[in-house]
Amino acid sequence: MRWQSVLEPTNLLLLACAVLYGLIGEPTDGLVLLAFVAFISLLDGVQQQRSRRALAALAALSAPQARVRRNGDELRIPVEQVQVGDWLLLDEGDRVAADGAVVESLGLSLDESLLTGESLPVPRLEIGAPVRAGTLVAGGRGVVRVEAVAGATALGRLGASLATLKAPPTRLQRQTQRLTQRLTVMALALCALLTAVNGASSGDWPQALLAGLALALAVLPNEIPVVLALFLALGALRLARLGVLARWPAAVESLGSATVLAVDKTGTLTENRMAVKELITWPERAAWPEQAEALPGQQPGASAAQDQLGEPFHPLLELAVLASRPQPVDAMEQAIARLAQRQLQGTEHLHGDWPLEREYPLSPDLLVFSRLWRDPASGWQLAAKGAPEAVSELCHLAGPVATAFLAEADRLAAGGLRVLAVARGLQGLPQHLHPDGLKEGNLPPELLHDYLFEPLGLIGLADPLRADVPASVARAQAAGVRVVMITGDGPTTARVIAEQAGLGAGVVLTGDQLDRLAPSERAAAAKQVNVFARVRPEQKLALVQALQAAGEVVAMGGDGVNDGPALRAADIGVAMGRRGTAVAREASDLVLLNDAFADLVEALAMGRRVYANLGRALAYTLAVHLPIAALGLIPLLVPGQPLLLLPVHIALLHLVIEPACTGAFEAQPGDPAQMRQPPRSLRAPLFGPAAWRLALVQGGVLLVVVLVLALAGPGGLEGRRALVLSVLLLASGGLVWINRVRIQGGPPALTTILVAASSLLLWGLLQVWSPLRQSLALAPPGPWQVALSLAVAGGSLLVLALLTPGLLVRSASRSVEWT
């Protein structure tokens, strides 16, 4: 038990009551209250510990990782395990984990704005150049020898920590804070009023103060913040078990409002297991057959084993390898490398010993990646690969030649293949330079357009659709959530994959077309179009803004360095866990640990389940507090009436209410009907009409019953008190059962059974354990009292069981908060 549990408002009020009992000469009652305070604090401590364990598990899952080379082995380890002397392997998008010096650099540039405020990337090309922890790899790759870690780094000395980022309060947290504040103010006002009226009329100020404290205990919504924190923390942990990491537990609440899931095709809808399926040489148009390579993990068939790559295809594959990174991480480059290792191994077409002179990365104006190599035998060799239309432009193809080249690419794309075109710089630098690109000293030009190229052919790559994607897309659409596919592929390939995934044919809009639209036209198009092709990462931000302008609540997926602004702008940013960069993960709310679209849809269902169960728990809290608060008001509303429920009785009821809220409702499984309803509005209150109706009707039925028993029940004060307390205990446990079985249907969960059983057990203890009954000032039960308690409680629960389904009329056209 921690002191924070003891200092909860309810416990403080109970402690005040215990002190007051001691002051008025009733130490036994004070000791009983102290025992209840200890037990309730223990329950609170257990729930807080559950939240802490859930958050600790999330922190462990979200801990940043680093790639290092240690003793010749390449490892991926938590950042805190990086040691001085390790070689840190850096790639674009990585967050640098330690201070060190450059050992190898291939166009390495760093974003050092976190440390220096410098907005432009700083090149780190020289061997020995310093690298600092906390900086971001903005481009290129490199290897760094670690010289300082943790607190010994420049970042550590500044006292900065990326792990201390804290999200602002969410809409749901603000709603519950407002609700709690209003109920707290009302409780304190009623407490002061009751104390003043009773004290002035009776002159017995200690008893008046006791009555006021009892009313405050009855009205104070102590469970609400506890329930919210626990539900969000455990909901985030449940998401993590599904393969979706919520970087902030409160991100769970936003999932149920998403109206659009905008996701990348490659690796999210597809398996990201690229395989070369077809090669086309140009201008000969010779084709290498589709069965030439099996997918990774599959054995090639006999025909593939016999069908070796002929000599005409060797230059095409050779240049494709030269236009790729030596140790590729991109799935397309990996597929090209696998084919080259199998077909070109031992030939003169692989050049692992050539030094790299220059790299020309992709640019928004030219979707081509090119590398310039020094060939010791014949000078420089230039290789390029990229989008067919970009390579056609680079090679200055025109007229019928360009039309035929692009038609061949469209034929491959129509089969669902991703198509790359390969080109070669014309032989003999500097003679192969464009006339406008000539430079003194034979230095490589700055721009790729300064060279002259010739096309060598096309490569068609297959990336199979994940088997569960069509069903997951259909499930999301049934839940009123539109799925939007974003890809860098051409429109033809995008349309084929979209049809396979169940997104429909429809219109395909390209990134360039999106740029040319006015903001209003862009929003209108985003409302209708489900497939966006040839989209560059920086264009995703415009797409998010267009969708939001159209009134959508957007969950946007991304994995690259340039995806950060779009992920931050989205209502729910979703980063990829396997292939995502540090920038994408830091900008996101959720991380797909397996990069699987089905996991995102499952997270959507989990978000709706958490929100629904949270609404039920809070409605239950208000429903059971209503009759308790009404009993506390009796001395104020009916002059001369004694206080029926003392603080110790309210504490006893809390032993049922708190486990019900934090245990039974949180563990309730999701209702399949939740994924057949439209998303709730982002502006919808936590307590909408259906929630208030349920809470007020259920609480109202119990209120009428206990008021009748309190004012007109048989027996004296202690007899009526025993009867009312028995009914409340039994009804509180039974109401949990009703709200599980009658609202959601299906058998009750184990926690529901345990809560209902605990209320029955407490009631049974009151009937048979005289010391407990005497300490609570309850009359001994006779057979008729036991029968009456069971009959009244059972009758009340029967009425509630009949009324409850009607309070939540199921209709496909309505907006329901949490049914």
N, C-alpha and C positions, 0 to 999 in steps of 0.2 A: 504494500500500500504506500502511495506517495502522498506528500503533503498537498499536491494539487487536487487530489481527490477529496481530501477533508475540507478544502477551502471552496468547494462547489457551493453555490447559493443555498440549495436545499439543505445541505449539511450544516452550513453556518446557522440557518434558521433553527434547525433541530438542536444545535449546540446552545443557542440562545434560550430555547425552551427548557433545555436541561438545567441551565444555570438558573432560570426563573423558578423552576420546580424546587431547586435547592434553596433559593431565597425565601420561598413561601412555606418551607418546612415539609416538603414531600420528596425526600431524597430517593425513595424507591422508584418513583416515577422518573426522576432525573437519571438514575442509573439505567433503567430500562431504555430510555431514549438514547443514552450514550452507547448502549449495546447495539441499538439499531443504526446509529450513526457509523459505528465501526463496520457493521455488516454492509451497509449501503456504500460506504467508502471503499470497502473491499471489492464490491461489484463494479463501482466506477473505475477502480484501479485496474481490474481485470480487462474491462472494455478498452481503457486507454492503452494498456499493454498490447492488446490485439491490434489497435491502430498503429502503435509504434512498430510492432513486428512487421505489419503489412508495409509500412513506409520504409523500414529497413530493407525488406526484401526487394522493394522497388528500387531503392538506391543501389543495391548490389547489382541488379540487372542493368541499370542505366549507367553504371560506372564506366568512364571512358577507357578505351583500350589503345594500346600502342603496338606497332609492329617493330620488333627489334631483331638484330642478328647477334646471337650470343654463342660463343664457342663453335661457330660454324653452322649453328642451327637457326632457322628463322622461326620466331615465336610471336604469338599475339597474346599480350599479357595486360592486366590492369596497369594504369599509369603509375600507381604508387609502387609497383614492383620493378620499375625501370631503375637500373643501377648505373653508376659511373663506370665507364668503359664499354657499355653496350653500344652497338651501332644502331641508330634510330633510322628506320626506313620510312621516308616521307613521300607521299603522293598528293596530287591535287585534292584539296578539300580537307586534308588532315589538320588537326590541331597539334602543334608541337608540344611534346610532353616534358621536355627537359632542355636545359641550356647545353650548348655544345658547339662544335666546329664542323664545317662542311668537309666531308671526305670525297664525295662524288656529287656532281651537280649536272643536271640535264635541264637547262632552262628554269632552274629553281628560282621562284620569286615568292616573297613573304608579305602578308598583310600584317604590319606591326602596329596598327592603330590602337590596339588594346594597351600597348605600353607607351607609345610615343605620340599618338594622335595623328600620325601621318596617314593620310587617306589613300595615297597611291601605293601599290605594291613595290617592294624594294627587292631588286635582284640580288641573289646570293650565288654567284657563278664561280667565284674563286675558291680554290682549295684553302681551307683554314678560315674562311669567312665565318663570323660569329652568327649563331642562331639562338634565339631566346624562347624559353617556354611561354606558352600562351599565345604565340603568334600563329598565323594561319597560312597554310600553303595555298597561295593564290594561283600558282601555275607551275608546271613542270614537275620534276621529281628529284630526289636527292637522298644521300646517305649522310648522317651526322653522327660524329663520335660524341657520346654523352660525357659532359664534364661537370655538371651540377644537376641535382634533382631536388624536388620538394622545396623546403624552406631555404635552401642554399641558392636557388635560382633568382634571377632578377625579379621575376613575378612574385616569388615567395617573399623576397625582402620588402617589396612594396606592400605586402599584406593583402594582395588581391586574391580572389578565389572564384573561379568560374562555377564552383559547386554550390555557392551560396546564393545563386539566383532565386528570387522568390516571386511567385506570380501574384498579381494584385487580386483582391477579393473578386470572386465571380458573381454573376447575376444571382444565382441560387443562394450563395452565401450572403449577399446583400439582402435578399428577400427574407431569409430566415433571421438575419440580424434585426431587420425592421420588425418582423413579427414578434421576436423575443423581446425587443425593447418595449413594444406597445403593451404586450401582456405583462411585462415586469412593472411598467409604470401603473397599469391598472391594478395590479396586485398590491403595490405599495399604497396607492391611493385608497383602495378599499380597506386595507389593513389599518391605515391611519384613521379612516372614518369610523370603522367598527370599534377601534380602541377608544376613540374620543366619545362616541355615543354610549358605549357600555360603561366606560369609566364615569362619565358624567351622570348617567341615570342610576347606576348602582353604587357608586362610590368605591367599588372594589377594583382598584386599578391593576393589581397583579393579574386577576382573572381576566380583566378586559384586555390587557396586553397579551395574555395567553391566547385568547380568542382571536386577536388580530394576527398573531404569528401563525396560528392554525390556518386562517384564511389565506395568508400569504403563501403558506406551504401548498395549499390546495390549488391556487391559481398560478403560481410561478411555474413557467414552462422550462424547468431545468433540463428535461430530456432532449429538447430540440437541438441545441448545439452538439450534444454528445452523439445523438443519432446521426446528424449530418456528417460530422467528422468521421464517424465509424463507417457509415455506408459508403462514403466516397473513398476512404482508404481501402476497405475490403473490396469494393467494386474495382478499384485500380489493380489490386492483387489478382482478382479473378480474371481481369483482362490479360494480365501478364501470363497467366497460365494458359490462356488461349493463343498466346504468341503476339499480343499487342501490348506494348509498354506505354502507359500513361506517364509522361514526364511530370505532370502535376496531377494529383488525385482528383482535383476539381474538374479536370478536363473530361471526366466521365460524364458529367452532367450535360455537356454540349452535344453528345452523340445523338441523343433522341430527337434533336431539332434539325439535323442535317437533311437537306432536300436534294443535294447533289453530291455524288462521289466522283470527283475528277481524278482519274488515276492514269499513270503511264501504262502504255501497252507492254513494253519490254520488261520482263521480270516480275510484273505484277499480274497482268492478265495472261502472259505467256510464261513458260518455264525458264526462260533465259538460258536455254541449252541449245545454242546455235550450232548448226551443222551446214557445211557447204553442200548444196543439193544440185547445183548446175553451174557450169562455166560456159560462157559464150565468147569466142574470140572475135576481134574486129580488125579489119573489115571482112574477114573470111566467113564469119558467122558459124564457125564449127562449134558443135555443142557437145559437152561432156554429160553423159546421162545422169538422171536424178538419183539412181541407186548407187552412185559412185561412193557415197560415204554414209555409213550408219550414224544414227544419233549417238551422242556420248552415252556410254553405259550399255550400248547394244553391240552385238557382234555383226559385222558386215556379212551379207549373204554371199553365196558362192559366185554370183554374177559380179558383185562388187569386187571380190578378191581377184577375179580374172580380168576385170576391166581396168587396166592400169592407165594412168594419165599419159596421153600421147605427147610427143615432142611439141606439137603446135600450141599446147596449153602451158608449157613450162614457162615461157616469158611472162604470161599473164599472172600465174601464181607467184613467180619470182618477184615481180614488181609489187604484187599485193603484200608480200611479206616485207619487202623493203619499205613500204608505206605504213607499216605497223610497228608498234613498240616491241623490243626484243623479249620482254617478259610481260606479255599483255594481261590486262585485267578486264578489258572490254570483251564481251562474249563473242562478237564478230571476229575480232582479231585472234581470239583463242581458237575459233573454228578454222580460220585460215592457217594458223600455225600448225594445228593438228594434221590438216591435209598435207601441208608442205613437208612435215616430218615423215609422213608415210610415203609420199610420192616422190619427193625430191632428195631424200636423204642419200648421201654419197655421190651426188651430182655436182656439177659446177654452178648450180643455180641457187645455192644457199651461201650466204656471205657473212658468217658470224664474226669474221676478223676485220671487216671494213670499219674504219672510224666514221662516226657521224659528224658532219660539219654543221648542219643547221636543221632546225625543225620549224615548219610552218603550220601552226595550229588552225583549227576551224575558226572561221569568222562569221559574223552575221551576214556579211555580203557574199561569202563564198563558202559553201558547205563542203570543203575539200580539206583533207589532211595530207600533208606532204613532208617528205624527209629527203635531205640532200646528203649523199654519202661520198666519201673519197675512195674511188676504185684505184688501187695501186697500179693496175695494169693499164688502164685507159682513161684516167682522169676522174671527173666527178660524174655520179649517177643520181638522177632525180626521179623519185617515184611518188605518185599521188593516187589517192583513192577518195571517193565521196559520192554524193548524190549524183545520179546520172545527168540530170539537167545542169548541175554545176560543172561537172567534168566536160560536158558538151560545150558549155560556154568557155571553159578554160582552154579547150582545144580549138576554139574558134570554128566549130562545126556550123554549117549553115545550109539552108535549103533542104533538098531531098535527103542529103546525108544526115543532117541533124534529125530530121523526121524519122528516118529509118532507125537510127541509133536509139532514139527515145521510144519508138514503137517496140523494139526488141526488149527494152527495159520494162515497158508496160506489160508485155506478154509474160515475163517472169513474175511481175507483181500481181498479175491476175490470178496466179496460182497461190497467192498468199505468201510469196517469198519476199524477204527484204533484199533490196537490190543495191549493190555497190558497183560503181564504174571505176576502172583502173586506167591510169594514163602514165606515160613515160616522157620525161624531158628529152628533147631531141639531143642527139649525141654531140659531144665536142664543146664543152664550155670553154671560152665564152661565146662560141659561135651560135650556141642554141638560145642565146638571150634574145628577147624581143628588142627591136631597135631602140625603143624608148627606155630599155632597162640596162643599157651598157654602162659599166662603171670602170673607173681607172683601177689598176692593180689587180684585176680579175677577182675582186671581192664579191661574195654572193649578194645578190640584190635583196632589198628589204621586202619586196612584194612578190607574191607567187605569180601575179599577172605579168611580171617582167620576163618570165620564161616563155618559151614556145613548147607546146606539148602535142603528143599524138595519142589517141585512145588505143588501148590494147584489148579491151573487152569488158564483159560484165560478169559479176559473181552473184548468184542467187543463193540466199541463205534461209533456211527454215528454222523457225522458233516455235515449237508446238504450243498450242493453247493449253493452259492448265485444264485438266479433266473436270475440275469442279467449278470452273468459271461460269458456264452457261446456267447451271442451277443457282449459283450465287447471284448472278445478275438478275435472274427471274425473281429470286427471293427479295432482293433490294427493290426491284420495281413493284412487287406486290405490296411492299411497305411504303409505297409512295415516294421512293427515293430514285431520282434519275441518275443513271451511270453515264459519265462522260469519259471518253477515251482520248488521251493525248499521246501523240507519237511523233517521232522525227521521221518516220517512214513517209513515202509518197502516198498520195490520195488513193491510188488503186490498191496497194497493199493494205492500207488502213481500212478501206471499205470491206475487203474480204475478211479480215480478222474480226471486224465489228459484226459482220453477219454471223460468223461462227460463234461469237460470244453471246449473240442474242440481242445486240444493240440495234438491229435493223439496218437497212441500207441507207436510206435518207440522203441528206446533203452532207458532203465532207468539205469542211472549211480549212484552208491552209493558214499558216501563221502570217504569211505576207498579205493574204486577203483580209485577215483580221486587222492588220496594221492600217490598211487603207480605208477602213470603215470609220465613220464618225462615231463618237461615244454612244449616241442614242441608237444608231444602227447596229453597233457592236453588241449592245445589251439585248436588242431584239433578236439578233442572230444567236447569241448565247442561250437564249431562252428556248430556241427550236433545235439547234444543232447538237448532236451527241458525239460527233467524231471530228477531231481536229488533227490535221496532218502537217508534216513539215514545220512543227512548232519548235522554235528554239527556246532554251530555258528562260531567257529574259522576257520572252513573250507570255510566259505563264502568268506573270503579274497582271498584265492587261486582261487576260482571260478571267482571272479571279475577280477583278474589278467589274468586268462586264457581267459576269454571273450574279454578283452581288447587286449591281445596278438593276438587274432584272428581278430582284426580290428573292434570290436563292440564298440559302444557308449552305456554304460551300465547305466540304472536306476535300482538301487538295493534297495530292501525293507528289513527292519530289525526292530526289536523291543527290543532286549535284550542287556545286558551289553556287551557281547562279540561281538555284531554286529558292534560296533563303528569303528574298523579298516576297515571293508568292506565298510561301508557307506562313510567313508572319502575317500577311494580309488576309489569308483565309480564315474563316471562322474556326476551322479545325485543321491545323497543319499536320500532315501525316508523312513522316520520313521513312525511308527504307532502312532496315537494320543491317542487312547483309552487304548491300552495295551502296548504301548512303554515305555521304561525307559527313564530317563533324559539323560543318556549317548547317547542313540540312537537319541533322538531329537537334542541334541547339536551337534552331528556329521553329521546331515543330512542337505540337502538343502530344502527338502519339507517334510511336515508332513500331512499324511492322517488323517483328523480329525475323520472320521467315519470308518477308516481301510478298506475301500471298494475299490476293484479293478476297478470298473466302474468309480469311481471318478478320479483315476489315468489316465485312458484312456481319460476321459473328459478333464483333465488337459493337456494332450498331445495335444488335439485339440485346447484348449485355447492358449497354447504356440505357435502353428502354426499360429493361428489367430493374436496374438499380433505381431509376427515377420512379417507376411504379411502386416498388417496395418502399421507397422513402416516403412517397405520398401516403401509402397505407399506414405506415408506422406513425407518421405525424397526425393523421386523421384519428387513429386509435388513441394517441396521446390526448388529443383534445376531447374525444368522446368520453374517456374515463375520468378526465379532470372536471368535466362539466358537472356531474352529480356531486362530486366531492366539494367543488367550489360552492354549489348551491347549499349544501349542508352547513358550510362555514358562514353563509350569509343569514342563516335562520335567526340567530340572536339579533341581527340588525333589522330584518324584515318583520319578525314576530316578537315584539317586546315581551320580556319575561321568560322566553324560551332559553334553556341552557344550551351550552355548546355540546353537540352530540359527538362529533368526531374530534378527539384531542390530537395534538401533534403526534403522539405515539401511534395512533391508528393510521394516520396518513403515511407515516414512515413504514408501517407494515404493508400498506397497499403499494408503496414504491418497490417493495421486494418482488411484486408481480409485474408492475408496469415497466420497469426498466429492462428486465430480461426479455420481456415481450417485444419492446421496441428495438432493442439492439441485437437480439438473437433470433427470435422467431420470424420477424418480418424480413430481416436482412437475408436469411437463408432460403427464403421462398424461391422456388424455381421460376423461370420466366414463363409467362403465358404465351402459347403459340399465337394467340389472337393479336398480340401486340405487334407482330410483324405482318399483320394484314390491315393495319390502320395507318392513316397518313401521319407524317411527322407532326409533333406538337409545335406550336409557334414559339419562336425564340423569345417572344415577349409574353408568352402565357405565364400566369402566376403559378407558383407551386401549389397553392390552394385555389383551384378554380371552383366553378359552381358544383360540379359533381362531388369534389372532395368535401366542400363545406356542407353539402346536403347530407352526405353520409355521416360525417362527424356530428352534425347537429341533431339528426334524427336518432342515431344510435345513442348519443349522449342524452338526448331529450327523453327517450323511453326510460332509460335508467334513472334519470332525474325524477320523473313523475313517480316511479316506483319507490325510490328511497324517500322522497318527500312524504308520500302517503304513510310509509312505515314510520318515519321520524315523527310525524305530527299526530297520526291516528293509530299507530301500531299498538298491539297488546303489551301489557307489562309496564314497569316503571322505566326510568331513564336507562339503567344498565341493561334491562331487557331489550328495549328498543335499539340501544346502541349495538348490542350483540347481534340482533336481527339484521340491522342495516349493514354492519361490517361483514357479516356472513354473505349477504346478497352481493355486496360489492366485490368481495374476494372471488366468489364463484363466477360472477358475471364477467369480471375482468379477464379471467382465464378462458372462459367460454367464448368471449368476443373475439379473441385471437383465432380460435378454431373456426368461427363463423366467417371471419374476414378472409380466411385461407380457403375454406371449402366452398362457401356460397358465392364468393366473388370470382375466384380463379378456377374453381373446379378441381377435381382430382383428389387423391388421398393427401392428408396432411403430412408435412415434413416432420422429421424427428424432433426438431426444435419446437415446433408447434405443439406436439404431443407433450413434450417436457414442460413447457410453460403452463399448459392447461393442467397437467398433473401436479405441478408445484402449487398452483392456487388451490386445488382440491386438498393437497397435503397440508397446507397452512390452515385451511378451514378445519380439517380433521384434528390438527393439533389443538386448536382452540376448543374443540368439543371434549377432548379427553385429558388435556394437561391443565390441571387446576391452577398451578403456580403462574403459568403464562396468562391464563384467563383472568386471574385476580390482579396481576400487575397491569392489565389493560382495562380494569374496571368494567368487566363484562359479567352479566348474570349467568349463573350455571344453566346449561341447556337442558331442557326437558324434552321428552319425545315429541311433543307437539311443536316445540320451537325448532327442532332439527327438521321435522317434516315441513314446517312452514317455510324455513329458509330454502330447503331444496325445491319446494313447490314454486315459491316466488321467483327464485333465480332461474329455475327451469322454464317457467312460463315466460319470463322476460326474454330469455335467450331464444325461445321458440318464436316469439313475436319478431325479434330482431332477425332471425333466420328467414322468416317469411318476407319481411320488409326489405332486407338488404339487396337482393337481386333486382328488385324494382327500382331501387335508387340509382342504378347504373344501367340504364337501358342501352343495350348494344345496338348500334346503328352504324352502318358503313359511312354515312354522311356526316356524322357528328364529330366534334372534336372533344376527345376524352383525355383528361390529364394523366390518368394512371391506371386505367382498367386493363 
